Amino acid sequence: MSRIESPTGSQLRRAVFSSYLGSLIEFYDFLLYATAAAVVFNRVFFSEMEPVVGTVASFGTLAAGYLARPLGGVLFGHFGDRLGRKRMLVITMTTMGVASTLIGALPSSEQVGALAPLLLVALRIVQGMALGGEWGGAVLLTAEHASSRRGLWASFTNAGAPSGMVVSTAVLALVAAGTTEAQFLAWGWRIPFLASVALLALGLFVRLKVAETPVYSRSAPAESERWPLFEVLRRHPRNLALAVGIGFGVFVAQSTLTVFVIAYAVEAGFDRGTVLNALALSSALAVVGILGYSAWSDRVGRRPIVLVGALVMAAAAFALFPMIDTGSVVMLTIAVVLGQAVVHPMMYGPLAALYSEMFATRTRYTGASLGYQISSTGAGATPLAFAALLGAGASPFVLAVLIAACCLITAVCIWVAAETHQTDLTRTTA
């Protein structure tokens, strides 16, 4: 573990809460878009298209945000390594909150034609860049404050993702239940996006009270690290490649379970509210799974937890779609809970600490962000690719094969990677 002096308990608590709340807000905004892309945007911004084509186009705008995430990781990672973690986190949170609020105020395609989807894509890219910088900084804010149990404390950032999904899906479901179909499509879906302003104010209030991390504050900048990206590519290329590979299957599975399953289940005949309720339940339980598996990784290591999770997820992929196709609400709920709350957290939870431990202090923000965000592009492409494959006549079995293959990539990469749970975060080399 890190040999730095332990920060005060209040600062660690503030760092953990700030990272968790910031991640919740960022993922609320980011995943709110994903949920809306699955159930709303094809009818609001692509209403002139056939339903299947509109769904593919809607998922295409979703993918744009994921593609922008590595760019945000490089941009904010550069300044986060040069100027500090806290400064960048204030900027990323503000950027995400403003972009999400503006999405809620966008005109529809019926009002301004082709300009509407163009504005939607532009704001989605801004969202992606903000999230690309947020995750790495939030993880480091906690990991570099923790002198022990780093896996547990860092995982609160990852726990913010399903928490954000719970809040976003619950708010959307609540609004949908209180409006007619016409009202929901006309203005109801905008309410959760406009509510981002209130979450932004709360998040900034908490984040501004957190001190810079002791690990970063005590590290001496080196002349060679004026460009952290070049240093990552020169000094940590193997770790960067492994980080990308480890995360690839994680995010393909995550996107399938939290985005594509919504559209698939609705097409299979389930009520939209029923699907969102199942997703909210599984997301809430996923928080427990993420924290539990991450705490366990402090004892047995990151590698065995992630490896077992990847192998089990590869097998579970073949049961996911048949369970949904039964038409049973119970089977749908079991499928989503099993995948998102039981199996996926084994892969996802330990990544926060693992990625922090793979890079040296003055390149850690850039390296961790880049590895995480490049691998996350698979999540953005998954709903688009799967919708296109089904539209072309492919069977759900083909989708299961693809998910399993991506999870096996994760398994191979985590097997090759070195164990990191006892790594000293103050080191200056990989």
C-alpha positions as CSV (number, residue, x, y, z in Angstrom):
1,M,0.0,0.0,0.0
2,S,1.0,3.6,-0.2
3,R,3.6,4.7,2.4
4,I,2.3,8.3,2.6
5,E,1.0,9.6,5.9
6,S,-2.7,9.0,6.4
7,P,-4.9,12.1,5.7
8,T,-7.3,13.2,8.3
9,G,-10.4,11.2,8.5
10,S,-12.6,14.2,7.5
11,Q,-10.6,14.7,4.3
12,L,-10.8,11.1,3.4
13,R,-14.6,11.1,4.0
14,R,-14.9,14.3,2.0
15,A,-12.9,12.8,-0.9
16,V,-14.9,9.6,-0.9
17,F,-18.3,11.4,-0.7
18,S,-17.2,14.0,-3.3
19,S,-16.0,11.3,-5.7
20,Y,-19.2,9.2,-5.2
21,L,-21.5,12.2,-5.6
22,G,-19.6,13.6,-8.5
23,S,-19.7,10.2,-10.3
24,L,-23.4,9.8,-9.5
25,I,-24.1,13.2,-11.0
26,E,-21.9,12.7,-14.1
27,F,-23.4,9.2,-14.7
28,Y,-26.9,10.5,-14.0
29,D,-26.4,12.9,-16.8
30,F,-24.6,10.5,-19.1
31,L,-26.8,7.5,-18.6
32,L,-30.0,9.6,-18.6
33,Y,-29.1,10.3,-22.2
34,A,-28.5,6.6,-22.8
35,T,-31.9,5.7,-21.4
36,A,-33.6,8.5,-23.3
37,A,-31.8,7.3,-26.5
38,A,-33.4,3.9,-26.0
39,V,-36.9,5.1,-25.4
40,V,-37.4,8.7,-26.5
41,F,-34.9,10.3,-28.9
42,N,-35.7,8.1,-31.9
43,R,-39.2,9.7,-31.8
44,V,-38.2,13.2,-30.9
45,F,-35.1,13.9,-32.9
46,F,-35.4,11.2,-35.7
47,S,-39.2,11.1,-36.1
48,E,-39.0,11.2,-39.9
49,M,-37.2,7.8,-40.0
50,E,-38.6,4.3,-39.8
51,P,-38.6,3.1,-36.2
52,V,-35.7,0.7,-36.5
53,V,-33.6,3.2,-38.4
54,G,-34.5,5.9,-35.9
55,T,-33.3,3.6,-33.1
56,V,-30.0,3.0,-34.8
57,A,-29.6,6.7,-35.4
58,S,-30.4,7.4,-31.8
59,F,-27.8,4.9,-30.6
60,G,-25.4,6.6,-33.0
61,T,-25.6,9.8,-31.1
62,L,-25.1,7.8,-27.9
63,A,-21.9,6.4,-29.4
64,A,-20.6,9.9,-30.2
65,G,-20.4,10.6,-26.4
66,Y,-18.4,7.4,-25.8
67,L,-16.0,8.3,-28.7
68,A,-15.4,11.7,-27.1
69,R,-14.5,10.2,-23.7
70,P,-10.8,9.3,-24.5
71,L,-10.3,12.9,-25.8
72,G,-11.6,14.2,-22.5
73,G,-9.4,11.8,-20.7
74,V,-6.3,13.1,-22.5
75,L,-7.3,16.8,-22.1
76,F,-8.3,16.8,-18.5
77,G,-5.7,14.1,-17.7
78,H,-2.9,16.4,-19.0
79,F,-3.9,19.3,-16.8
80,G,-4.8,17.1,-13.9
81,D,-1.3,15.7,-13.9
82,R,0.3,19.1,-14.4
83,L,-2.0,21.3,-12.2
84,G,-3.8,18.9,-9.8
85,R,-6.8,16.7,-9.5
86,K,-9.2,19.0,-7.8
87,R,-9.2,21.8,-10.3
88,M,-10.1,19.6,-13.2
89,L,-12.9,17.9,-11.3
90,V,-14.6,21.2,-10.7
91,I,-14.4,21.9,-14.5
92,T,-15.6,18.5,-15.6
93,M,-18.6,18.6,-13.2
94,T,-19.6,22.1,-14.4
95,T,-19.3,21.1,-18.0
96,M,-21.4,18.0,-17.7
97,G,-24.1,19.8,-15.8
98,V,-24.4,22.6,-18.3
99,A,-24.5,20.3,-21.3
100,S,-27.2,18.1,-19.8
101,T,-29.3,21.1,-18.9
102,L,-29.1,22.4,-22.5
103,I,-30.1,19.0,-23.9
104,G,-33.3,19.4,-21.9
105,A,-34.0,22.7,-23.7
106,L,-33.3,21.5,-27.2
107,P,-36.0,21.9,-29.9
108,S,-37.3,18.8,-31.6
109,S,-36.7,17.8,-35.3
110,E,-40.3,18.9,-36.0
111,Q,-39.4,22.4,-34.9
112,V,-36.0,23.0,-36.4
113,G,-35.5,20.0,-38.7
114,A,-31.9,18.6,-39.1
115,L,-30.5,21.2,-36.8
116,A,-32.0,19.4,-33.8
117,P,-30.0,16.1,-34.1
118,L,-26.9,18.1,-34.9
119,L,-27.2,20.1,-31.7
120,L,-27.9,16.9,-29.8
121,V,-24.7,15.3,-31.1
122,A,-22.7,18.4,-30.2
123,L,-23.9,18.4,-26.6
124,R,-23.4,14.6,-26.4
125,I,-19.8,15.1,-27.4
126,V,-19.4,17.7,-24.7
127,Q,-20.9,15.2,-22.2
128,G,-18.5,12.6,-23.3
129,M,-15.4,14.8,-22.9
130,A,-16.6,15.9,-19.4
131,L,-17.1,12.3,-18.3
132,G,-13.8,11.3,-19.9
133,G,-12.0,13.7,-17.5
134,E,-14.3,13.1,-14.5
135,W,-13.8,9.4,-13.8
136,G,-10.0,9.4,-13.6
137,G,-9.8,12.5,-11.4
138,A,-12.6,11.3,-9.1
139,V,-10.9,7.9,-8.7
140,L,-7.5,9.5,-7.9
141,L,-9.1,12.0,-5.5
142,T,-10.1,9.0,-3.4
143,A,-7.3,6.5,-4.1
144,E,-4.6,9.1,-3.4
145,H,-6.2,10.1,-0.1
146,A,-6.5,6.5,1.1
147,S,-3.7,4.9,3.1
148,S,-5.4,1.6,3.4
149,R,-8.4,-0.3,1.9
150,R,-7.8,1.5,-1.4
151,G,-10.0,-0.9,-3.4
152,L,-13.0,-0.2,-1.2
153,W,-12.6,3.6,-1.1
154,A,-11.8,4.1,-4.7
155,S,-14.8,1.9,-5.7
156,F,-17.2,4.5,-4.4
157,T,-16.5,6.3,-7.7
158,N,-17.5,3.3,-9.7
159,A,-20.5,2.8,-7.4
160,G,-21.6,6.3,-8.6
161,A,-22.4,4.8,-12.0
162,P,-25.2,2.4,-11.0
163,S,-26.4,5.0,-8.5
164,G,-26.7,7.5,-11.3
165,M,-28.6,4.9,-13.3
166,V,-31.0,4.4,-10.4
167,V,-31.7,8.1,-10.1
168,S,-32.0,8.7,-13.9
169,T,-34.2,5.7,-14.6
170,A,-36.3,6.4,-11.5
171,V,-36.8,10.0,-12.5
172,L,-37.7,9.0,-16.1
173,A,-40.1,6.3,-14.9
174,L,-41.7,8.8,-12.5
175,V,-42.2,11.4,-15.2
176,A,-43.4,8.8,-17.6
177,A,-46.0,7.5,-15.1
178,G,-47.3,11.0,-14.5
179,T,-47.7,12.0,-18.1
180,T,-49.5,10.6,-21.1
181,E,-47.5,9.2,-24.0
182,A,-47.9,12.5,-26.0
183,Q,-47.0,14.6,-23.0
184,F,-43.9,12.5,-22.2
185,L,-42.6,12.8,-25.8
186,A,-43.5,16.5,-26.0
187,W,-42.0,17.8,-22.7
188,G,-41.9,15.2,-20.0
189,W,-38.6,13.7,-20.9
190,R,-37.0,17.1,-20.6
191,I,-37.6,17.4,-16.8
192,P,-34.8,15.0,-15.7
193,F,-32.3,16.9,-17.9
194,L,-33.3,20.3,-16.6
195,A,-33.0,19.0,-13.1
196,S,-29.2,18.6,-13.6
197,V,-28.9,22.3,-12.5
198,A,-29.8,21.4,-8.9
199,L,-27.5,18.4,-8.9
200,L,-24.7,20.5,-10.2
201,A,-25.1,23.0,-7.4
202,L,-25.0,20.3,-4.8
203,G,-22.0,18.6,-6.3
204,L,-19.9,21.7,-6.6
205,F,-20.7,22.6,-3.0
206,V,-19.3,19.3,-1.8
207,R,-16.3,19.2,-4.2
208,L,-15.0,22.6,-3.4
209,K,-14.5,21.5,0.2
210,V,-12.0,18.7,-0.7
211,A,-8.3,19.3,-0.5
212,E,-5.8,18.3,-3.1
213,T,-4.6,14.7,-2.7
214,P,-1.5,14.2,-0.4
215,V,0.2,11.9,-3.0
216,Y,0.0,14.6,-5.7
217,S,0.9,17.5,-3.4
218,R,4.1,15.8,-2.3
219,S,5.2,14.6,-5.7
220,A,7.9,16.6,-7.5
221,P,7.2,17.5,-11.1
222,A,9.8,16.3,-13.5
223,E,10.8,18.1,-16.7
224,S,10.2,15.0,-18.7
225,E,6.6,15.0,-17.6
226,R,5.6,18.2,-19.2
227,W,3.5,16.1,-21.6
228,P,2.0,13.3,-19.5
229,L,0.5,11.6,-22.6
230,F,3.9,11.1,-24.2
231,E,5.3,9.8,-20.9
232,V,2.4,7.2,-20.6
233,L,3.1,6.0,-24.2
234,R,6.9,5.9,-23.6
235,R,7.1,4.5,-20.0
236,H,3.8,2.6,-19.5
237,P,2.7,1.3,-23.0
238,R,2.2,-2.3,-21.7
239,N,0.1,-1.2,-18.8
240,L,-2.0,1.1,-21.1
241,A,-2.6,-1.7,-23.5
242,L,-3.6,-4.0,-20.7
243,A,-5.9,-1.4,-19.2
244,V,-7.7,-1.0,-22.5
245,G,-8.1,-4.8,-22.9
246,I,-9.2,-5.3,-19.3
247,G,-11.9,-2.8,-19.6
248,F,-13.2,-3.8,-23.0
249,G,-15.4,-6.7,-22.0
250,V,-16.5,-4.8,-18.9
251,F,-18.0,-2.0,-20.9
252,V,-19.5,-4.1,-23.6
253,A,-21.4,-6.0,-20.9
254,Q,-22.3,-2.8,-19.0
255,S,-23.7,-1.2,-22.1
256,T,-25.7,-4.3,-23.0
257,L,-27.2,-4.5,-19.5
258,T,-28.0,-0.8,-19.0
259,V,-28.8,0.4,-22.5
260,F,-29.4,-2.2,-25.2
261,V,-31.5,-4.4,-22.9
262,I,-34.0,-1.5,-22.5
263,A,-34.7,-1.3,-26.3
264,Y,-34.6,-5.1,-26.7
265,A,-37.1,-5.7,-23.9
266,V,-39.5,-3.0,-25.2
267,E,-39.3,-4.5,-28.7
268,A,-40.0,-7.9,-27.1
269,G,-43.3,-6.6,-25.7
270,F,-42.5,-5.4,-22.2
271,D,-43.9,-2.1,-21.0
272,R,-41.3,0.7,-20.9
273,G,-42.0,1.4,-17.2
274,T,-41.6,-2.3,-16.3
275,V,-38.2,-2.4,-18.0
276,L,-37.0,0.8,-16.3
277,N,-38.1,-0.5,-12.9
278,A,-36.1,-3.7,-13.4
279,L,-33.1,-1.7,-14.4
280,A,-33.5,0.6,-11.4
281,L,-33.6,-2.4,-9.0
282,S,-30.6,-4.1,-10.6
283,S,-28.6,-0.8,-10.5
284,A,-29.4,-0.3,-6.8
285,L,-28.2,-3.8,-6.0
286,A,-25.1,-3.2,-8.2
287,V,-23.9,-0.6,-5.7
288,V,-23.7,-3.2,-3.0
289,G,-21.9,-5.6,-5.4
290,I,-19.3,-3.1,-6.5
291,L,-18.4,-2.1,-2.9
292,G,-18.4,-5.7,-1.7
293,Y,-16.2,-7.1,-4.5
294,S,-13.9,-4.2,-4.3
295,A,-13.4,-4.6,-0.6
296,W,-12.7,-8.3,-1.2
297,S,-10.1,-7.3,-3.8
298,D,-8.2,-5.5,-1.0
299,R,-7.7,-8.9,0.6
300,V,-7.2,-11.3,-2.3
301,G,-6.1,-9.0,-5.0
302,R,-7.7,-7.4,-8.1
303,R,-6.8,-10.0,-10.6
304,P,-8.8,-13.1,-9.3
305,I,-12.0,-11.1,-8.8
306,V,-12.0,-9.5,-12.3
307,L,-10.9,-12.8,-13.9
308,V,-13.8,-14.8,-12.4
309,G,-16.3,-12.0,-13.2
310,A,-15.2,-12.0,-16.8
311,L,-15.5,-15.7,-17.2
312,V,-18.9,-15.9,-15.5
313,M,-20.2,-13.0,-17.6
314,A,-19.1,-14.7,-20.8
315,A,-21.3,-17.7,-19.8
316,A,-24.2,-15.6,-18.5
317,A,-24.4,-13.8,-21.9
318,F,-26.0,-16.9,-23.4
319,A,-28.8,-16.8,-20.9
320,L,-29.6,-13.1,-21.0
321,F,-31.7,-12.8,-24.2
322,P,-33.6,-16.2,-23.9
323,M,-34.7,-15.1,-20.4
324,I,-36.0,-11.8,-21.8
325,D,-37.7,-13.6,-24.7
326,T,-39.8,-15.6,-22.3
327,G,-42.0,-12.6,-21.9
328,S,-42.1,-13.0,-18.1
329,V,-41.5,-10.0,-15.9
330,V,-39.9,-12.2,-13.3
331,M,-37.4,-13.7,-15.8
332,L,-36.6,-10.2,-17.1
333,T,-35.9,-8.9,-13.6
334,I,-33.8,-12.0,-12.7
335,A,-31.8,-11.7,-15.9
336,V,-31.0,-8.0,-15.4
337,V,-30.3,-8.4,-11.7
338,L,-28.1,-11.4,-12.2
339,G,-26.1,-9.7,-15.0
340,Q,-25.8,-6.1,-13.6
341,A,-25.9,-6.6,-9.9
342,V,-24.2,-10.0,-9.3
343,V,-21.8,-10.7,-12.1
344,H,-20.8,-7.4,-13.6
345,P,-19.6,-5.8,-10.4
346,M,-16.9,-8.4,-10.1
347,M,-15.4,-7.1,-13.3
348,Y,-16.2,-3.4,-12.8
349,G,-15.7,-2.7,-9.1
350,P,-12.0,-3.3,-8.7
351,L,-11.1,-1.3,-11.8
352,A,-11.0,2.0,-9.9
353,A,-8.1,1.0,-7.7
354,L,-6.5,-1.3,-10.4
355,Y,-6.2,1.5,-13.0
356,S,-4.9,3.9,-10.3
357,E,-2.2,1.4,-9.4
358,M,-1.0,0.8,-12.9
359,F,0.6,4.3,-13.4
360,A,3.0,6.6,-11.7
361,T,1.8,9.7,-9.9
362,R,2.6,12.4,-12.4
363,T,1.1,10.4,-15.3
364,R,-1.6,8.6,-13.3
365,Y,-4.5,10.9,-14.3
366,T,-3.7,10.6,-18.0
367,G,-2.9,6.9,-17.9
368,A,-5.8,5.8,-15.9
369,S,-8.3,8.0,-17.8
370,L,-7.0,7.0,-21.2
371,G,-7.0,3.2,-20.4
372,Y,-10.5,3.4,-19.0
373,Q,-12.0,5.7,-21.6
374,I,-10.5,4.0,-24.7
375,S,-12.0,0.7,-23.4
376,S,-15.3,2.4,-22.8
377,T,-15.7,3.2,-26.5
378,G,-16.9,-0.4,-26.8
379,A,-19.8,0.5,-24.6
380,G,-20.8,3.3,-27.0
381,A,-20.6,1.1,-30.1
382,T,-22.4,-1.9,-28.5
383,P,-26.1,-0.7,-28.7
384,L,-25.5,0.7,-32.2
385,A,-23.9,-2.5,-33.5
386,F,-26.4,-4.8,-31.8
387,A,-29.4,-2.8,-33.1
388,A,-27.9,-2.9,-36.6
389,L,-27.3,-6.7,-36.4
390,L,-30.8,-7.4,-35.2
391,G,-32.1,-5.1,-38.0
392,A,-30.1,-7.1,-40.5
393,G,-31.7,-10.4,-39.3
394,A,-29.1,-11.7,-36.8
395,S,-30.3,-13.8,-33.9
396,P,-29.7,-12.9,-30.2
397,F,-27.4,-15.8,-30.0
398,V,-24.9,-13.9,-32.2
399,L,-25.1,-11.0,-29.8
400,A,-24.3,-13.4,-26.9
401,V,-21.3,-14.8,-28.8
402,L,-19.9,-11.2,-29.2
403,I,-20.4,-10.4,-25.6
404,A,-18.7,-13.6,-24.5
405,A,-15.8,-12.9,-26.9
406,C,-15.3,-9.4,-25.5
407,C,-15.3,-10.8,-21.9
408,L,-12.7,-13.3,-22.9
409,I,-10.5,-10.4,-24.0
410,T,-10.9,-9.0,-20.5
411,A,-10.0,-12.4,-19.0
412,V,-6.8,-12.8,-21.0
413,C,-5.6,-9.3,-20.2
414,I,-6.2,-9.5,-16.5
415,W,-4.5,-12.9,-16.5
416,V,-1.4,-11.3,-18.1
417,A,-1.4,-8.2,-15.9
418,A,0.5,-8.0,-12.7
419,E,-1.2,-7.9,-9.3
420,T,-1.4,-4.3,-8.0
421,H,-3.3,-4.3,-4.7
422,Q,-0.1,-3.8,-2.6
423,T,1.4,-1.1,-5.0
424,D,2.9,2.0,-3.5
425,L,1.1,5.0,-5.1
426,T,4.1,7.3,-4.4
427,R,6.3,5.5,-6.8
428,T,7.8,7.4,-9.8
429,T,8.0,4.4,-12.2
430,A,5.6,1.8,-13.4
